[in-house]
């Protein structure tokens, strides 16, 4: 973890308690080759991984988000991210309904969009959890060999660090037409550093709080009518746009539609 802190996880044997697992002789076995006497044990707890999704995320004026709507094993580190994306989407839809800009049925699209996304990530977490922890000692030996080989492949290494998430499915607020649309619609917009009038900032700071359009020549048209030209020093934004002439970006930073 950060600094000089380390974290170990070990599956408890049937009937084993935390007190038994953290006894000096058991710790010496679990932490091999680390000497337990050479480290300070800050925290030792038992917890259970869960993979659950609520059947219903809305009942009238009550809406579920985050851990109230879904519980994910930690193996892809997306539990908090799932909850934040829930709230980011729910916030702009609630704002639109309360301001009279949209009907109450807009809130019914919340679960329709978020539940399949959450289920996909939870299934991925379960799969990776099995690959990371299953197979006993034989599985440990196989993992060490496989990971030593694949981590040298640049494309695989990037997948482990770019936090890519599944796109939202096609629906009333996600139009997936054409080749560029099938690639980008429903996906999260990247957040590279860009330049606006020589000032360095994140793309997120440029898009504003409502819908925005981003064109292939890097012109941002915001919901309030303002237009801003951005520069892309890294080239990552142009590369992401690919063959699209423009993308419409929702307030939750999801691509709603693409002009080929």
Wavefront OBJ file of the C-alpha trace (Angstrom):
o trace
v 0.000 0.000 0.000
v 1.275 3.578 0.518
v 4.558 4.323 2.234
v 5.834 1.437 4.326
v 2.422 -0.177 4.843
v 1.645 -3.633 3.485
v -1.528 -5.644 3.310
v -1.874 -9.423 3.319
v -5.078 -11.324 2.667
v -5.558 -14.965 3.569
v -8.619 -17.147 3.304
v -9.682 -18.437 6.725
v -9.897 -22.199 7.075
v -13.366 -23.591 7.946
v -14.031 -22.857 11.615
v -10.910 -20.695 12.000
v -11.264 -17.371 13.860
v -9.377 -14.103 13.488
v -7.780 -14.639 16.897
v -6.454 -18.018 15.779
v -5.252 -16.659 12.411
v -3.319 -13.837 14.091
v -1.673 -15.941 16.811
v 2.159 -15.590 16.619
v 2.836 -19.081 15.250
v 0.061 -18.784 12.633
v 1.209 -15.297 11.605
v 4.751 -16.581 11.150
v 3.360 -19.118 8.702
v 1.041 -16.722 6.869
v 3.572 -13.905 6.451
v 6.492 -16.022 5.270
v 9.133 -14.854 4.388
v 8.420 -11.742 6.534
v 9.369 -11.986 10.216
v 6.231 -10.978 12.210
v 8.475 -9.600 14.964
v 9.963 -7.120 12.477
v 6.628 -5.481 11.600
v 3.850 -3.777 13.541
v 0.441 -5.367 13.012
v -1.878 -2.339 12.756
v -5.143 -4.108 11.967
v -6.372 -7.669 11.605
v -10.035 -8.238 10.718
v -12.334 -10.805 9.189
v -14.582 -9.764 6.336
v -16.706 -11.499 3.743
v -16.740 -10.763 0.022
v -20.209 -10.406 -1.451
v -21.517 -10.196 -4.997
v -25.084 -8.896 -4.834
v -27.316 -6.543 -6.834
v -30.671 -5.148 -5.668
v -33.713 -6.172 -7.694
v -35.273 -2.707 -7.579
v -33.328 0.558 -7.403
v -36.319 2.920 -7.322
v -39.573 3.042 -5.402
v -41.270 6.398 -5.949
v -39.076 9.052 -4.363
v -36.621 6.511 -2.910
v -33.598 5.623 -5.075
v -30.709 3.321 -4.222
v -27.070 3.969 -5.087
v -23.654 2.654 -4.132
v -23.486 -0.252 -1.688
v -27.249 -0.018 -1.133
v -27.726 -1.037 -4.773
v -24.808 -3.451 -5.280
v -21.958 -5.154 -3.422
v -18.812 -6.158 -5.290
v -15.811 -8.291 -4.366
v -12.686 -6.080 -4.268
v -10.637 -7.821 -6.956
v -10.924 -5.111 -9.636
v -11.029 -2.207 -7.158
v -14.249 -0.786 -8.648
v -16.686 -0.859 -5.716
v -16.255 2.826 -4.859
v -16.088 3.763 -8.555
v -19.425 2.036 -9.177
v -21.063 4.039 -6.403
v -19.596 7.333 -7.605
v -20.841 6.711 -11.144
v -24.298 5.867 -9.737
v -24.491 9.203 -7.970
v -22.963 11.162 -10.844
v -25.698 9.870 -13.139
v -28.498 10.181 -10.600
v -27.554 13.764 -9.730
v -28.014 15.236 -13.207
v -31.212 13.289 -13.836
v -32.707 14.437 -10.526
v -31.660 18.002 -11.285
v -33.343 17.863 -14.702
v -36.596 16.519 -13.218
v -36.666 19.006 -10.342
v -35.985 21.901 -12.726
v -38.869 20.814 -14.955
v -36.519 20.101 -17.861
v -37.480 16.410 -18.003
v -40.352 14.187 -16.961
v -40.325 11.924 -13.933
v -39.832 8.919 -16.209
v -36.218 10.045 -16.767
v -35.477 8.554 -13.340
v -36.622 5.148 -14.600
v -33.628 5.111 -16.969
v -31.272 5.151 -13.957
v -31.515 1.446 -13.068
v -31.897 0.469 -16.730
v -28.477 2.010 -17.446
v -26.596 1.347 -14.225
v -27.660 -2.202 -13.293
v -26.173 -4.006 -16.358
v -22.972 -1.989 -15.912
v -22.727 -2.979 -12.234
v -23.469 -6.633 -12.961
v -20.750 -6.748 -15.643
v -18.101 -5.384 -13.273
v -19.192 -7.664 -10.428
v -18.944 -10.698 -12.723
v -15.454 -9.553 -13.730
v -14.474 -9.182 -10.067
v -15.723 -12.711 -9.340
v -13.788 -14.102 -12.303
v -10.555 -12.370 -11.311
v -11.048 -13.388 -7.693
v -11.224 -17.022 -8.731
v -8.144 -16.653 -10.932
v -6.238 -14.895 -8.127
v -7.125 -17.193 -5.240
v -8.321 -20.555 -6.581
v -6.475 -23.769 -7.243
v -4.599 -24.189 -3.962
v -0.803 -24.483 -4.059
v -0.874 -25.682 -7.668
v -2.764 -22.543 -8.617
v -0.166 -20.417 -6.807
v 2.662 -21.928 -8.824
v 0.757 -21.464 -12.099
v -0.101 -17.845 -11.300
v 3.495 -16.937 -10.537
v 4.622 -18.315 -13.873
v 1.819 -16.805 -15.932
v 1.985 -13.356 -14.311
v 5.748 -13.197 -14.722
v 5.256 -13.714 -18.464
v 2.189 -11.563 -19.214
v 3.293 -8.501 -17.241
v 6.053 -8.042 -19.830
v 3.408 -7.525 -22.548
v 2.715 -3.736 -22.759
v -0.946 -4.096 -23.784
v -1.675 -6.388 -20.834
v 0.163 -4.092 -18.432
v -1.986 -1.125 -19.570
v -5.199 -3.085 -18.990
v -4.180 -3.526 -15.359
v -3.800 0.227 -14.775
v -6.224 2.139 -17.034
v -9.383 1.392 -14.960
v -11.432 0.823 -18.105
v -15.073 0.032 -17.385
v -17.813 -1.529 -19.539
v -19.832 0.957 -21.643
v -23.505 1.530 -20.928
v -25.889 -0.397 -23.133
v -27.805 1.204 -25.980
v -31.002 2.904 -24.803
v -32.989 6.147 -24.931
v -29.962 8.148 -23.760
v -27.244 6.145 -25.545
v -27.339 6.055 -29.359
v -24.898 3.551 -30.765
v -24.964 4.140 -34.528
v -22.147 3.638 -37.013
v -18.671 2.312 -36.412
v -17.561 5.216 -34.214
v -20.838 5.071 -32.296
v -20.440 1.385 -31.509
v -16.946 2.114 -30.194
v -17.604 5.262 -28.168
v -21.310 5.569 -27.302
v -21.978 4.625 -23.689
v -18.300 4.891 -22.738
v -16.759 7.200 -20.167
v -14.930 10.187 -21.618
v -11.186 10.167 -20.862
v -9.760 12.975 -18.735
v -6.455 14.011 -20.330
v -4.708 17.271 -19.569
v -5.559 19.873 -22.207
v -4.619 23.485 -22.839
v -7.166 26.339 -23.008
v -5.643 29.722 -23.853
v -2.304 28.360 -22.686
v -3.717 27.233 -19.335
v -3.289 23.564 -18.439
v -6.363 21.805 -17.042
v -8.369 18.601 -17.213
v -10.948 18.128 -19.959
v -13.542 17.722 -17.199
v -12.993 21.342 -16.175
v -13.756 22.499 -19.720
v -16.971 20.567 -20.391
v -19.191 22.435 -17.921
v -22.089 21.029 -15.894
v -24.586 20.118 -18.630
v -24.450 18.419 -21.997
v -21.474 19.318 -24.192
v -20.307 18.589 -27.729
v -16.668 17.861 -28.551
v -15.683 18.069 -32.213
v -12.835 16.422 -34.105
v -11.009 19.779 -34.292
v -11.258 19.970 -30.467
v -13.915 22.623 -30.137
v -16.063 22.271 -27.012
v -19.622 23.612 -27.225
v -21.162 23.766 -23.762
v -24.801 23.734 -22.696
v -24.632 27.419 -21.705
v -23.752 28.358 -25.294
v -20.070 29.081 -24.749
v -17.423 27.586 -27.018
v -13.840 26.807 -26.079
v -10.964 25.594 -28.223
v -8.712 23.063 -26.489
v -5.245 21.841 -27.364
v -4.275 18.205 -26.871
v -0.521 18.067 -26.098
v -0.457 14.294 -25.540
v -2.564 13.452 -28.594
v -4.614 11.062 -26.459
v -7.890 12.912 -26.986
v -7.606 12.913 -30.785
v -6.650 9.259 -30.722
v -9.702 8.468 -28.592
v -12.033 10.342 -30.966
v -10.756 8.301 -33.909
v -13.014 8.792 -36.940
v -15.791 10.653 -35.108
v -16.538 14.200 -36.261
v -18.147 15.030 -32.906
v -19.416 13.378 -29.737
v -22.230 14.485 -27.464
v -21.188 14.168 -23.828
v -23.761 13.814 -21.062
v -23.444 15.595 -17.695
v -22.178 12.319 -16.135
v -19.330 12.281 -18.693
v -20.826 9.400 -20.687
v -20.856 9.642 -24.487
v -24.523 9.825 -25.446
v -24.129 9.850 -29.229
v -21.526 10.155 -31.977
v -21.560 11.892 -35.323
v -19.517 9.803 -37.808
l 1 2 3 4 5 6 7 8 9 10 11 12 13 14 15 16 17 18 19 20 21 22 23 24 25 26 27 28 29 30 31 32 33 34 35 36 37 38 39 40 41 42 43 44 45 46 47 48 49 50 51 52 53 54 55 56 57 58 59 60 61 62 63 64 65 66 67 68 69 70 71 72 73 74 75 76 77 78 79 80 81 82 83 84 85 86 87 88 89 90 91 92 93 94 95 96 97 98 99 100 101 102 103 104 105 106 107 108 109 110 111 112 113 114 115 116 117 118 119 120 121 122 123 124 125 126 127 128 129 130 131 132 133 134 135 136 137 138 139 140 141 142 143 144 145 146 147 148 149 150 151 152 153 154 155 156 157 158 159 160 161 162 163 164 165 166 167 168 169 170 171 172 173 174 175 176 177 178 179 180 181 182 183 184 185 186 187 188 189 190 191 192 193 194 195 196 197 198 199 200 201 202 203 204 205 206 207 208 209 210 211 212 213 214 215 216 217 218 219 220 221 222 223 224 225 226 227 228 229 230 231 232 233 234 235 236 237 238 239 240 241 242 243 244 245 246 247 248 249 250 251 252 253 254 255 256 257 258 259 260
